[in-house]
Amino acid sequence: MQAGAPSFENLRSQGWIQVIQDRVVIPVDYVRAFQREYPGYAEAFDWLQKKQYSVRYLPRMPVDSEIEPVIESLNTGSLSLDELRSPRPDWVASRRWEQLCSEQPLNAPLARWLEDWKLLRWPSFVPQRTWSAYALERFHSAVFSLIESEPLADWDHIHEEIATYMAHQQGASIELARKSLPAVPSTLVERYIWSNTYGLERFFLARIWPLEGHTALISLLIRDIQDTENCPAPHPLWARLYPLIARKTELLFLFGLQPSARSLPIADMLLLGSSTALTCLLLWQWSLPGDALAGNELRESSERLKEDAFLNAAEVLRYLGDNDEVEVAEVAALLRVIFGDGIARTGSSEESSERMRQTLIQTLSEIGRTKLISILEGAAQSGLGGPAEGMFTGLLSLVDASGDVNGISGAPFVTAYGNAVVTGHFRISARQMDKGQSLSLYNLARQSGAGYISSFFDPLNLASRFAAVSADPNSIEALQTLDSIKRSIRVHVRVLCRIVARLDTEVPQDLVAALVSAVRSGSSNRLDRKQVDAFAAGFDSERPGKDRDRPISADLGEALTALSDEQRQQLLTTILMIEEPATLAQLLSYVPSVLQTLIRDRIKVLTPGYSSRLLMLTEEQTRIEHLLNAGVTDIAALFLDKENELETLGKVPGRSLQRLRFRLRLLLQTERWEELDNLPVPDDISDLDKASAQDALEFYRGLSLLARRQPVQAADIFHRLHVRHREIPAYFTNLHAAKTLALVIDNNFGFLDSDRRQQARELIAAGRRQVNSHRNLAETDRTPILLNSALLSLAIQRPNQALDLLSAIKSDRPSETLYAYRALALHRLGNPGAALGTLQEAENRLGKTQLVEAVANQINAGTPFFGPISSSTDEDPVPWIRRATEKLLTLDAVDQARALSPTDATIGDFLLRHLRKASAGVTQLRPMMRKLGLDSSEDDVTSVLQGILNARLRLVSWALGDQSKGGWTAQENPGERDLIVKRDTANLLRQIEVAIANGKAARSFDFILSTVSADLPWDGYVAALRPQGQLCIVGVPEKPIAFSAFNLMFGEKAVVGGQPAPFTRYNKCSRSQRSTGSSQ
């Protein structure tokens, strides 16, 4: 050995090499690093790295003359193992172990059997059905002995080993690697998540290359577990195997990879207390099967099954927790993971995920009180965040579901809430804080003592924050501070309002005082009084930072309704100090009728010049829209005139068109029919907007005809608009309304004759189709369809159907129409008490309106009613497209793929469609690639595909990262991923393999599908086919396709053509799923 040469033991102790099953293993990432560390031995290290998996086959003695040439062909590489066939490889593997199992010691025959089993390509079988009791017992003993003796990393040493790996790989110091590496968590649930984080997966994937034999052996043990009937639960094999998996880090990482794609003993995992919490997490992350053709039905059915499985798992978790078989720390970790913002997101839709969260909360709330308190304290240890964080609201949900705060420490919650509110971060919101969570937070603060309840009531710290503003009022920092103060006030007001609305006892005066103080602080822009305009219309306008919660007026209205007369007057007096007319206009929809006059009087005072100062055109437009929605037309007209005078930096596209829509609404609401009928398209409308302006004129004329009870003429207008623009839901909504009015025009609450009943049924069915086919239909379009369909159901004497339709309406605003139709349906079902109760509730909330009085007269005396029909007044497509786009970004990846596909599609189908088009782009860029000096290497193709796909997927916030170790071959062996598709840079969605066909790919494909319309190396594709393989061309190349006749004749290969549609369900084009230039 040369001087200075590293010894084998030194290399092993320094982490350069690893020994698994007596084989030297070298991570592929170490080659360059070793060249830096030991330049004189880099060539030898490189050679060893390349040869570590080389296999040479030797014949057994005596030599079989038929086998000898096959072995020679395998050793020379002229024959591949893939070309060898065995009719029963599982039988061969089974008999081979029977030959070896009697040898001593067991580790040697097991190692030889593993090599033979690998040669057969790991055929699967059930050991206990195949072997005798003796052979089976010997196999189990050998497997456990191997796993127990293998020198794999444990949790006490894994941090140091990963730090060493990172230092070697990046050429950094070991001290720096230790500092940058997150600490190893103490619970198994979080260790599983920790090992799967993006920063650590490269290490684990490098370590598991040589462990394919261990993985295969574990899979056989699991086959035995699953095949056993009528045995103790959990299965003895699992009770022995799981502690090994939990203790050895590489095995836990392996076990957790793609759990939904492999067979797992879920029942045994659940019933073993030490693995119950981890099993719940695996079920939470379970990927659902997808089928683009099956659509919603398959996906929803799969989600229901997954939710049922998760419910059962949660019940087992609670039961074993009550019996001290599950560690409290693991349950707390499960809550942290599921409610946190980490990578442990589920593959289900957000609605299904939320149902599973609530299932876990409701189930755990029934656990023993002492354990519940321990779970809450354990979950809160790593920090709670604030009202916008899932961890904070999730634990409050658990407190709320338990129904009692006694014994629970409120200090962490109150402190976390105060810290979040006082910062006023851009993301802060109360959207996830419902009334129950808000009340639980209040009760925790009240229970914690005077200091905590005081800090909870006043967490804003306005004095010091305004002091920072006054130091330099015109600085960017001052403006940011003012904006954060406004957000803080809005969140705190919402939480206090929700507490007041949820309390079932008399509201304490200190709570009312805190709410009044918070509202006063945000009522107007008076910095000298430490006040800001936190209720300005800008928070509801379509702009970055828009409050995604429901209108804050809804919270204020519920609080006003819940308070006593004296307390209501205190809060109302403060609310009337608000200088934003839009907020007060929205408030009209949420307060009792006795308060509406005072609010309307206040709005009349808030004319331009006496209301909150707005900075953006969209904010002014939002204010006008809210005033029109509330029917405050005189004030809306003043602000519309002001909007006309606003100056902007250049002409704003669509501004004149929006102004025309506002003017049309004013004419409609003030019933100036003649002016509306004769209004021309304004001269300042751009040529691009003239067609939209004409549509707007027709739309509002149609609405005026509905108001004038002329349904036939209105239906003609809306039919024309609907035919021209089927993408705008409001046109169908109002066409449906016009047809409804035509049927019930003689009496809204009467019964239809036999001739019109069939028309009503068809109209109800059409409405259902519209609602069901537009999953994200805006409530302004969805609600009128449901209301009118309910009215038709009443007219054809189907009150039960009417109630079903009314129950589907989602609105937090009290609606007189909803109350009226529900009361009428209940009366016709023979429930007059419930009907009168509904009318009384409507009168308490809204006063005695014309419609409510008409229903009462219909119930009492059968008096006919000639009233309006519900319609939509929003035909502008831009707002709902903008809302839909914003909603798109909040959906999970599964729903994003469905939303942007012509039919319901999986993530894989969605990516496949874009990959096809990107591949077509690559083939068309081939001449340019050559001119730029790019060759035909796989990495060059990958880099071009990455750039094209990145641009195509940016709309849904998906991104393609660089090449990374990871992924799996068709045989579930780890490999290198060429393209990794992630969302928000954290959540792996899919991995894509790109390959250049070369000599090794010859005769390896059964079927190749070419979908691109470009000239390709066709002979290369034909050469890659197996004998009797097919090349199917569905693209339309510009040039004639030419093949070598010899390539086609040799091997009886075929070239066929076809349409793309028949192949949409074809999932695998080859065993390795690789081709060049093809978008299969």
Buried (B, 14 or more C-beta within 10 A) or exposed (E): EEEEEBEEEEBBEEBBBBEBBEEBBBBEBBBEBBBEBBEEBBEEBBEBBEEBEEEEEEEEEEEEEEEEEBBEBBEEEEBEEEEBEEEEBBBBBBEBBBEBBEEEEBBEBBBBBBEBBBBBEBBEBBBBEBBEEEBBEBBBEBBBBBBEEBEBBEBEEBBBBBBBBBBBBEEEEBEEBBEEBEEBBEBBBBBBBBBBEBEBBBBBBBBBBBBBBBBBBBBBBBBBBBEBEEEEEBBEBBBBBBBBBBBBBBBBBBBBBEBBEEEBBBBBBBBBBBBBBBBBBBBBBBBBEBBBEBEEEBBEEBBEEBBEBBBBBBBBBBBBBEEEBBBBBBBBBBBBBBBBEBBBBBBBBBEBBEBBBEBBBBBBBEBEEEBBBBBBBBBBEBBBBBBBBBBBBBBBBBBBBBEEBEEBBBBBBBBBBBBBBBBBBEEBBBBBBBBBBBBBBBBBBBBBEEEBBEBBBBBBBBEEBBEEBEEEEEEEEBEEBBBBBBBBBBBBBBBBBBBBBBBEEEBBEEBBBBBBBBBBBBBBBEEEEBBBBBBBBBBBBBEEEBBEBBBBBBBBBBBBBBBEEEBBBBBBEBBBEBBBBBBBBBBBBBBBBEBBEBBBEBBEEBBBEEBBEBEBBBBBBBBBBBBBBBEBBEBBBBBBEBBEEEEEEEEEEBBBBBBBBBBBBBBBBBEEBEEBEEBEBBEEBBEEBEEBBEBBBBBBBBBBBBBEBBBEBBBBBBBBBBEEBEEBBBBBBBBBBBBBBBBBBEBBBBEBEEEBBEBBBEBBEBBBEBBEEBEEBBBBBBBBBBBBBBBBBBBBEBBEBBBBBBEBBEEEBBBBBBBBBBBBBBBBBEBBEBBBEBBBBBBEBBBEBEBBBBBBBBBEEEBEBEBBBBBBBBBBBEBBEEEBEEBBEEBBBBBBBBBBBEEBBBBBBBBBBBBBBBBBBBBBBBEEBEEEEBEEEBEBBBBBBBEBBBEBBEEBBBBBBEBBBBBBEEEBEBBBBBBBBBBEEEBBBBBBBBBBBEEEBBBBBBBBBBBBBBBBBBBBBBBBBBEEBBBBBBBEBEEEEEBEEEBBEEBEBEBEEEEEEEBBEEEEBBBBBBBBBBBB
